[in-house]
Amino acid sequence: MLKKGFVRWGIILAVISLLLRAVAGPAWIEQYYSRGFFQLFRMFWDTLLTSWFPMALMYVLLFILLLRFSRAVYRWTKLKGINRLWSFIAGLLGFAGWGVFTFLLLWGYNYGRIPVEQKLGLELSPPEREALQAQIKLEATTLASLRAQIPEATDAALTAAHFPNDMEEQLSLGLEEVLTYYNYPVVGKVRGRRLYPKGIFLRFSSAGLYLPWTGEGHVDGGLLLLQQPYTMAHELAHGYGFGDEGTCSFWSYLTAFRVEDPALKYAIRLGYWRRLAAGWARADQEGYQAFRATLAPGMIADLEAINANNAAYPDIMPRFRDAAYDSYLKAQGIAEGMQNYGKVVLLVEAWRKNASPFLEDAQQRGAE
């Protein structure tokens, strides 16, 4: 049978951690958790383990959980009657309790920190349709210019050969520079891992995952290299203490202005552009398609390659996935749920209004 202490302490610690989450205000979480305890955790965890471990720790965690589960099932089958029922209920309660407690302790409280738009003084408002379309066109022109700077790029879709071998390192350094510029602490070194088998996230309408229990970000191994920079920078941002999905995509976009490799710059900004263009396509499919036909051939080839790759991994239970993750985000204090992903557009377009100091600093560093 399960040890009573495991179940008891799991429930007690979960209740305490949830109560703390309910009463702690954003300012308290920002100062004492996000900029305090969490930074200490990153420093020790990354120094002692993730910085040198040769593969994703998720594999190790899954192996350990599988062993523990197998052992629990074996012991459970040896029980009879009420003891078997109690063991099952107690096991679920204990596991859930420890899961909630460790999730919040290792990362989850970051959902309650002061919103980035408040720290940066950004006023968020939905852009007008005409303004948004104008920005999509302007960004497309910039993308064409960036793509022309990629060595040996042709009108065919970009391949792995166009991207640097140290992509993770460059993205990490670029993101750290962005966060440092905006006075956010950067401690430790968050790892970005490719996870296999291919499609493990893509088949659930996702592309990556940050796992608090391993402290690492992950991208689906089935993503094209062309898609990975935007997603990986997003997951790395989670690792540096941000729960909000739109915020992490915002930091990912800004990373494009700090990395030096032109393929990484292009891929990140293409990821954001696709988010912008999706809004136009939903509102006016005919108008969007007419504009899309005017894009540079190489960019069209990249978009078609991404669409073809995504189609190779059809969703499994998309409605269930959306409902479950929507509920999860709302439980973490993200009132808009799944719509939070679209917040990146509001953040970026508000940021553009006062982006000059950041861009000038980037130019001085030689990254723009």
FIKOL-745053 format. One record per residue (C-alpha): x, z, y; residue in three letters. Coordinates in nm, 2 decimals, always signed. Layout:
<sites>
(site (X Z Y) "ALA")
...
</sites>
This chain:
<sites>
(site (+0.00 +0.00 +0.00) "MET")
(site (+0.10 -0.04 +0.36) "LEU")
(site (+0.27 +0.25 +0.53) "LYS")
(site (+0.02 +0.43 +0.75) "LYS")
(site (+0.28 +0.45 +1.03) "GLY")
(site (+0.31 +0.08 +1.05) "PHE")
(site (-0.07 +0.04 +1.10) "VAL")
(site (-0.10 +0.34 +1.33) "ARG")
(site (+0.19 +0.25 +1.56) "TRP")
(site (+0.09 -0.11 +1.57) "GLY")
(site (-0.26 -0.03 +1.70) "ILE")
(site (-0.13 +0.24 +1.94) "ILE")
(site (+0.13 +0.02 +2.09) "LEU")
(site (-0.11 -0.27 +2.12) "ALA")
(site (-0.36 -0.06 +2.30) "VAL")
(site (-0.10 +0.08 +2.54) "ILE")
(site (+0.05 -0.26 +2.61) "SER")
(site (-0.30 -0.41 +2.68) "LEU")
(site (-0.39 -0.12 +2.91) "LEU")
(site (-0.07 -0.17 +3.10) "LEU")
(site (-0.14 -0.54 +3.14) "ARG")
(site (-0.49 -0.45 +3.27) "ALA")
(site (-0.37 -0.20 +3.54) "VAL")
(site (-0.04 -0.35 +3.64) "ALA")
(site (-0.06 -0.56 +3.95) "GLY")
(site (+0.13 -0.89 +4.01) "PRO")
(site (+0.38 -0.72 +4.25) "ALA")
(site (+0.46 -0.45 +3.99) "TRP")
(site (+0.50 -0.70 +3.71) "ILE")
(site (+0.71 -0.93 +3.93) "GLU")
(site (+0.95 -0.65 +4.03) "GLN")
(site (+0.98 -0.43 +3.72) "TYR")
(site (+0.91 -0.67 +3.44) "TYR")
(site (+0.98 -1.03 +3.53) "SER")
(site (+1.28 -0.95 +3.75) "ARG")
(site (+1.37 -0.63 +3.56) "GLY")
(site (+1.32 -0.57 +3.19) "PHE")
(site (+1.27 -0.94 +3.10) "PHE")
(site (+1.60 -1.03 +3.26) "GLN")
(site (+1.78 -0.76 +3.05) "LEU")
(site (+1.61 -0.89 +2.74) "PHE")
(site (+1.73 -1.24 +2.82) "ARG")
(site (+2.08 -1.13 +2.88) "MET")
(site (+2.12 -0.93 +2.55) "PHE")
(site (+1.92 -1.17 +2.33) "TRP")
(site (+2.09 -1.49 +2.45) "ASP")
(site (+2.44 -1.33 +2.44) "THR")
(site (+2.40 -1.18 +2.10) "LEU")
(site (+2.20 -1.46 +1.92) "LEU")
(site (+2.06 -1.77 +2.07) "THR")
(site (+2.37 -1.89 +2.25) "SER")
(site (+2.56 -1.94 +1.92) "TRP")
(site (+2.30 -1.97 +1.65) "PHE")
(site (+2.32 -2.33 +1.51) "PRO")
(site (+1.95 -2.40 +1.45) "MET")
(site (+1.61 -2.30 +1.58) "ALA")
(site (+1.54 -1.93 +1.52) "LEU")
(site (+1.18 -2.03 +1.44) "MET")
(site (+1.29 -2.14 +1.10) "TYR")
(site (+1.44 -1.80 +1.03) "VAL")
(site (+1.13 -1.62 +1.16) "LEU")
(site (+0.90 -1.83 +0.95) "LEU")
(site (+1.12 -1.76 +0.64) "PHE")
(site (+1.11 -1.38 +0.71) "ILE")
(site (+0.73 -1.39 +0.76) "LEU")
(site (+0.68 -1.59 +0.44) "LEU")
(site (+0.88 -1.33 +0.25) "LEU")
(site (+0.69 -1.04 +0.40) "ARG")
(site (+0.36 -1.22 +0.33) "PHE")
(site (+0.45 -1.29 -0.03) "SER")
(site (+0.55 -0.93 -0.08) "ARG")
(site (+0.23 -0.80 +0.08) "ALA")
(site (+0.01 -1.03 -0.14) "VAL")
(site (+0.19 -0.92 -0.45) "TYR")
(site (+0.13 -0.55 -0.37) "ARG")
(site (-0.22 -0.62 -0.27) "TRP")
(site (-0.30 -0.78 -0.61) "THR")
(site (-0.19 -0.46 -0.78) "LYS")
(site (-0.45 -0.26 -0.60) "LEU")
(site (-0.81 -0.22 -0.70) "LYS")
(site (-1.15 -0.13 -0.55) "GLY")
(site (-1.16 +0.03 -0.21) "ILE")
(site (-0.78 +0.05 -0.19) "ASN")
(site (-0.76 -0.33 -0.20) "ARG")
(site (-1.01 -0.37 +0.08) "LEU")
(site (-0.84 -0.10 +0.29) "TRP")
(site (-0.50 -0.26 +0.24) "SER")
(site (-0.64 -0.60 +0.36) "PHE")
(site (-0.80 -0.46 +0.67) "ILE")
(site (-0.51 -0.23 +0.75) "ALA")
(site (-0.27 -0.52 +0.71) "GLY")
(site (-0.45 -0.74 +0.95) "LEU")
(site (-0.48 -0.46 +1.21) "LEU")
(site (-0.12 -0.36 +1.18) "GLY")
(site (+0.01 -0.72 +1.20) "PHE")
(site (-0.22 -0.80 +1.49) "ALA")
(site (-0.12 -0.48 +1.67) "GLY")
(site (+0.25 -0.54 +1.64) "TRP")
(site (+0.20 -0.90 +1.73) "GLY")
(site (+0.02 -0.82 +2.06) "VAL")
(site (+0.27 -0.55 +2.15) "PHE")
(site (+0.58 -0.76 +2.09) "THR")
(site (+0.43 -1.07 +2.25) "PHE")
(site (+0.37 -0.88 +2.58) "LEU")
(site (+0.69 -0.69 +2.57) "LEU")
(site (+0.91 -0.99 +2.50) "LEU")
(site (+0.75 -1.24 +2.74) "TRP")
(site (+0.37 -1.21 +2.78) "GLY")
(site (+0.36 -0.99 +3.09) "TYR")
(site (+0.50 -1.29 +3.28) "ASN")
(site (+0.15 -1.43 +3.30) "TYR")
(site (+0.07 -1.16 +3.54) "GLY")
(site (+0.35 -1.21 +3.79) "ARG")
(site (+0.31 -1.33 +4.15) "ILE")
(site (+0.20 -1.70 +4.14) "PRO")
(site (+0.48 -1.94 +4.24) "VAL")
(site (+0.26 -2.10 +4.51) "GLU")
(site (+0.24 -1.76 +4.68) "GLN")
(site (+0.61 -1.69 +4.66) "LYS")
(site (+0.69 -2.04 +4.80) "LEU")
(site (+0.42 -2.04 +5.06) "GLY")
(site (+0.24 -2.35 +4.92) "LEU")
(site (-0.12 -2.42 +5.01) "GLU")
(site (-0.28 -2.58 +4.72) "LEU")
(site (-0.57 -2.83 +4.77) "SER")
(site (-0.69 -3.13 +4.57) "PRO")
(site (-0.54 -3.45 +4.73) "PRO")
(site (-0.78 -3.72 +4.85) "GLU")
(site (-0.82 -4.01 +4.61) "ARG")
(site (-0.66 -4.26 +4.85) "GLU")
(site (-0.36 -4.02 +4.91) "ALA")
(site (-0.32 -3.97 +4.54) "LEU")
(site (-0.32 -4.34 +4.47) "GLN")
(site (-0.07 -4.40 +4.75) "ALA")
(site (+0.16 -4.13 +4.60) "GLN")
(site (+0.13 -4.29 +4.25) "ILE")
(site (+0.24 -4.62 +4.40) "LYS")
(site (+0.53 -4.46 +4.59) "LEU")
(site (+0.65 -4.27 +4.29) "GLU")
(site (+0.64 -4.59 +4.08) "ALA")
(site (+0.87 -4.76 +4.33) "THR")
(site (+1.11 -4.46 +4.31) "THR")
(site (+1.09 -4.48 +3.93) "LEU")
(site (+1.18 -4.85 +3.93) "ALA")
(site (+1.48 -4.77 +4.15) "SER")
(site (+1.59 -4.48 +3.92) "LEU")
(site (+1.56 -4.70 +3.61) "ARG")
(site (+1.78 -4.97 +3.77) "ALA")
(site (+2.06 -4.71 +3.79) "GLN")
(site (+2.06 -4.64 +3.41) "ILE")
(site (+2.36 -4.82 +3.26) "PRO")
(site (+2.27 -5.11 +3.02) "GLU")
(site (+1.89 -5.06 +3.08) "ALA")
(site (+1.70 -5.38 +3.03) "THR")
(site (+1.33 -5.48 +3.04) "ASP")
(site (+1.29 -5.33 +2.69) "ALA")
(site (+1.20 -4.97 +2.64) "ALA")
(site (+1.47 -4.71 +2.68) "LEU")
(site (+1.62 -4.58 +2.36) "THR")
(site (+1.82 -4.27 +2.25) "ALA")
(site (+2.14 -4.47 +2.34) "ALA")
(site (+2.05 -4.45 +2.71) "HIS")
(site (+2.04 -4.06 +2.71) "PHE")
(site (+2.33 -3.82 +2.72) "PRO")
(site (+2.43 -3.62 +2.41) "ASN")
(site (+2.43 -3.30 +2.62) "ASP")
(site (+2.07 -3.34 +2.75) "MET")
(site (+1.98 -2.98 +2.68) "GLU")
(site (+2.28 -2.85 +2.88) "GLU")
(site (+2.22 -3.08 +3.17) "GLN")
(site (+1.85 -2.98 +3.19) "LEU")
(site (+1.93 -2.62 +3.16) "SER")
(site (+2.19 -2.63 +3.44) "LEU")
(site (+1.95 -2.84 +3.66) "GLY")
(site (+1.66 -2.60 +3.61) "LEU")
(site (+1.88 -2.30 +3.68) "GLU")
(site (+1.99 -2.45 +4.01) "GLU")
(site (+1.63 -2.51 +4.11) "VAL")
(site (+1.53 -2.15 +4.03) "LEU")
(site (+1.83 -2.01 +4.20) "THR")
(site (+1.76 -2.21 +4.51) "TYR")
(site (+1.41 -2.05 +4.53) "TYR")
(site (+1.55 -1.70 +4.47) "ASN")
(site (+1.44 -1.65 +4.11) "TYR")
(site (+1.69 -1.47 +3.89) "PRO")
(site (+1.85 -1.67 +3.61) "VAL")
(site (+2.00 -1.45 +3.34) "VAL")
(site (+2.11 -1.57 +2.99) "GLY")
(site (+2.08 -1.92 +2.86) "LYS")
(site (+1.75 -2.03 +2.72) "VAL")
(site (+1.79 -2.28 +2.44) "ARG")
(site (+1.58 -2.59 +2.40) "GLY")
(site (+1.55 -2.69 +2.03) "ARG")
(site (+1.41 -3.00 +1.86) "ARG")
(site (+1.17 -2.89 +1.59) "LEU")
(site (+1.09 -3.07 +1.26) "TYR")
(site (+0.90 -3.21 +1.07) "PRO")
(site (+0.80 -3.47 +1.33) "LYS")
(site (+0.45 -3.44 +1.46) "GLY")
(site (+0.43 -3.06 +1.42) "ILE")
(site (+0.31 -3.03 +1.78) "PHE")
(site (+0.20 -3.38 +1.85) "LEU")
(site (-0.08 -3.36 +1.59) "ARG")
(site (-0.23 -3.08 +1.79) "PHE")
(site (-0.22 -3.25 +2.13) "SER")
(site (+0.09 -3.08 +2.23) "SER")
(site (+0.46 -3.17 +2.27) "ALA")
(site (+0.64 -2.84 +2.28) "GLY")
(site (+0.62 -2.46 +2.25) "LEU")
(site (+0.80 -2.16 +2.38) "TYR")
(site (+0.81 -1.88 +2.12) "LEU")
(site (+0.85 -1.53 +2.26) "PRO")
(site (+0.97 -1.38 +1.93) "TRP")
(site (+1.27 -1.61 +1.92) "THR")
(site (+1.32 -1.66 +2.29) "GLY")
(site (+1.36 -2.03 +2.25) "GLU")
(site (+1.18 -2.34 +2.38) "GLY")
(site (+1.10 -2.62 +2.13) "HIS")
(site (+1.01 -2.99 +2.16) "VAL")
(site (+0.85 -3.19 +1.88) "ASP")
(site (+1.12 -3.39 +1.70) "GLY")
(site (+0.87 -3.68 +1.69) "GLY")
(site (+0.89 -3.73 +2.07) "LEU")
(site (+1.08 -4.03 +2.19) "LEU")
(site (+1.40 -3.93 +2.38) "LEU")
(site (+1.22 -4.09 +2.68) "LEU")
(site (+0.96 -3.81 +2.66) "GLN")
(site (+1.18 -3.51 +2.58) "GLN")
(site (+1.35 -3.43 +2.91) "PRO")
(site (+1.02 -3.35 +3.09) "TYR")
(site (+0.89 -3.15 +2.80) "THR")
(site (+1.21 -2.97 +2.73) "MET")
(site (+1.26 -2.86 +3.10) "ALA")
(site (+0.90 -2.74 +3.09) "HIS")
(site (+0.97 -2.52 +2.78) "GLU")
(site (+1.30 -2.39 +2.93) "LEU")
(site (+1.10 -2.28 +3.24) "ALA")
(site (+0.88 -2.08 +3.01) "HIS")
(site (+1.19 -1.91 +2.87) "GLY")
(site (+1.31 -1.81 +3.22) "TYR")
(site (+0.99 -1.61 +3.27) "GLY")
(site (+0.69 -1.83 +3.37) "PHE")
(site (+0.37 -1.83 +3.17) "GLY")
(site (+0.16 -2.06 +3.39) "ASP")
(site (+0.16 -2.42 +3.24) "GLU")
(site (+0.13 -2.60 +3.57) "GLY")
(site (+0.41 -2.39 +3.72) "THR")
(site (+0.65 -2.48 +3.43) "CYS")
(site (+0.57 -2.85 +3.48) "SER")
(site (+0.64 -2.80 +3.85) "PHE")
(site (+0.98 -2.66 +3.78) "TRP")
(site (+1.04 -2.94 +3.53) "SER")
(site (+0.97 -3.20 +3.80) "TYR")
(site (+1.20 -3.03 +4.05) "LEU")
(site (+1.48 -3.03 +3.78) "THR")
(site (+1.49 -3.41 +3.82) "ALA")
(site (+1.64 -3.36 +4.16) "PHE")
(site (+1.93 -3.15 +4.03) "ARG")
(site (+2.04 -3.33 +3.71) "VAL")
(site (+2.30 -3.60 +3.76) "GLU")
(site (+2.22 -3.84 +3.47) "ASP")
(site (+1.99 -4.12 +3.59) "PRO")
(site (+1.81 -4.15 +3.26) "ALA")
(site (+1.72 -3.78 +3.27) "LEU")
(site (+1.60 -3.82 +3.64) "LYS")
(site (+1.39 -4.11 +3.54) "TYR")
(site (+1.24 -3.96 +3.23) "ALA")
(site (+1.14 -3.64 +3.40) "ILE")
(site (+0.98 -3.81 +3.69) "ARG")
(site (+0.81 -4.06 +3.46) "LEU")
(site (+0.66 -3.76 +3.28) "GLY")
(site (+0.51 -3.63 +3.60) "TYR")
(site (+0.40 -3.98 +3.70) "TRP")
(site (+0.20 -4.02 +3.38) "ARG")
(site (+0.01 -3.70 +3.47) "ARG")
(site (-0.07 -3.85 +3.81) "LEU")
(site (-0.17 -4.18 +3.67) "ALA")
(site (-0.40 -4.03 +3.41) "ALA")
(site (-0.61 -3.90 +3.70) "GLY")
(site (-0.64 -4.24 +3.85) "TRP")
(site (-0.72 -4.40 +3.51) "ALA")
(site (-1.00 -4.15 +3.44) "ARG")
(site (-1.16 -4.21 +3.78) "ALA")
(site (-1.11 -4.59 +3.79) "ASP")
(site (-0.99 -4.75 +3.48) "GLN")
(site (-1.02 -5.11 +3.60) "GLU")
(site (-0.84 -5.04 +3.93) "GLY")
(site (-0.56 -4.85 +3.75) "TYR")
(site (-0.51 -5.13 +3.50) "GLN")
(site (-0.48 -5.38 +3.78) "ALA")
(site (-0.21 -5.17 +3.94) "PHE")
(site (-0.03 -5.10 +3.61) "ARG")
(site (+0.01 -5.47 +3.56) "ALA")
(site (+0.22 -5.48 +3.88) "THR")
(site (+0.48 -5.23 +3.75) "LEU")
(site (+0.83 -5.33 +3.67) "ALA")
(site (+0.86 -5.48 +3.32) "PRO")
(site (+1.09 -5.20 +3.20) "GLY")
(site (+0.86 -4.93 +3.31) "MET")
(site (+0.56 -5.10 +3.14) "ILE")
(site (+0.77 -5.12 +2.82) "ALA")
(site (+0.85 -4.75 +2.84) "ASP")
(site (+0.48 -4.66 +2.89) "LEU")
(site (+0.38 -4.88 +2.60) "GLU")
(site (+0.65 -4.73 +2.38) "ALA")
(site (+0.52 -4.38 +2.46) "ILE")
(site (+0.16 -4.47 +2.39) "ASN")
(site (+0.25 -4.63 +2.06) "ALA")
(site (+0.45 -4.32 +1.96) "ASN")
(site (+0.17 -4.09 +2.05) "ASN")
(site (-0.07 -4.30 +1.85) "ALA")
(site (+0.15 -4.25 +1.54) "ALA")
(site (+0.06 -3.88 +1.54) "TYR")
(site (-0.33 -3.86 +1.56) "PRO")
(site (-0.48 -3.53 +1.65) "ASP")
(site (-0.58 -3.28 +1.39) "ILE")
(site (-0.90 -3.09 +1.49) "MET")
(site (-0.85 -3.17 +1.87) "PRO")
(site (-1.17 -2.98 +1.97) "ARG")
(site (-1.07 -2.67 +1.78) "PHE")
(site (-0.72 -2.68 +1.93) "ARG")
(site (-0.85 -2.73 +2.29) "ASP")
(site (-1.11 -2.45 +2.25) "ALA")
(site (-0.85 -2.21 +2.10) "ALA")
(site (-0.58 -2.27 +2.36) "TYR")
(site (-0.84 -2.26 +2.64) "ASP")
(site (-0.94 -1.92 +2.52) "SER")
(site (-0.58 -1.81 +2.49) "TYR")
(site (-0.49 -1.91 +2.85) "LEU")
(site (-0.80 -1.74 +2.99) "LYS")
(site (-0.71 -1.43 +2.80) "ALA")
(site (-0.37 -1.43 +2.97) "GLN")
(site (-0.54 -1.44 +3.31) "GLY")
(site (-0.53 -1.82 +3.36) "ILE")
(site (-0.89 -1.86 +3.48) "ALA")
(site (-0.90 -2.24 +3.46) "GLU")
(site (-0.78 -2.24 +3.10) "GLY")
(site (-0.67 -2.59 +2.98) "MET")
(site (-0.71 -2.73 +3.33) "GLN")
(site (-0.41 -2.53 +3.43) "ASN")
(site (-0.19 -2.81 +3.30) "TYR")
(site (-0.32 -3.02 +3.59) "GLY")
(site (-0.21 -2.76 +3.84) "LYS")
(site (+0.13 -2.93 +3.85) "VAL")
(site (-0.02 -3.20 +4.07) "VAL")
(site (-0.14 -2.95 +4.32) "LEU")
(site (+0.19 -2.78 +4.33) "LEU")
(site (+0.41 -3.09 +4.36) "VAL")
(site (+0.19 -3.25 +4.63) "GLU")
(site (+0.19 -2.93 +4.83) "ALA")
(site (+0.56 -2.89 +4.78) "TRP")
(site (+0.63 -3.24 +4.91) "ARG")
(site (+0.51 -3.14 +5.26) "LYS")
(site (+0.81 -2.91 +5.30) "ASN")
(site (+1.06 -3.05 +5.05) "ALA")
(site (+1.32 -3.16 +5.30) "SER")
(site (+1.54 -2.85 +5.28) "PRO")
(site (+1.55 -2.87 +4.90) "PHE")
(site (+1.62 -3.24 +4.90) "LEU")
(site (+1.90 -3.20 +5.16) "GLU")
(site (+2.06 -2.93 +4.95) "ASP")
(site (+2.04 -3.15 +4.64) "ALA")
(site (+2.21 -3.43 +4.83) "GLN")
(site (+2.49 -3.20 +4.94) "GLN")
(site (+2.55 -3.11 +4.58) "ARG")
(site (+2.56 -3.48 +4.49) "GLY")
(site (+2.27 -3.46 +4.24) "ALA")
(site (+2.02 -3.67 +4.44) "GLU")
</sites>
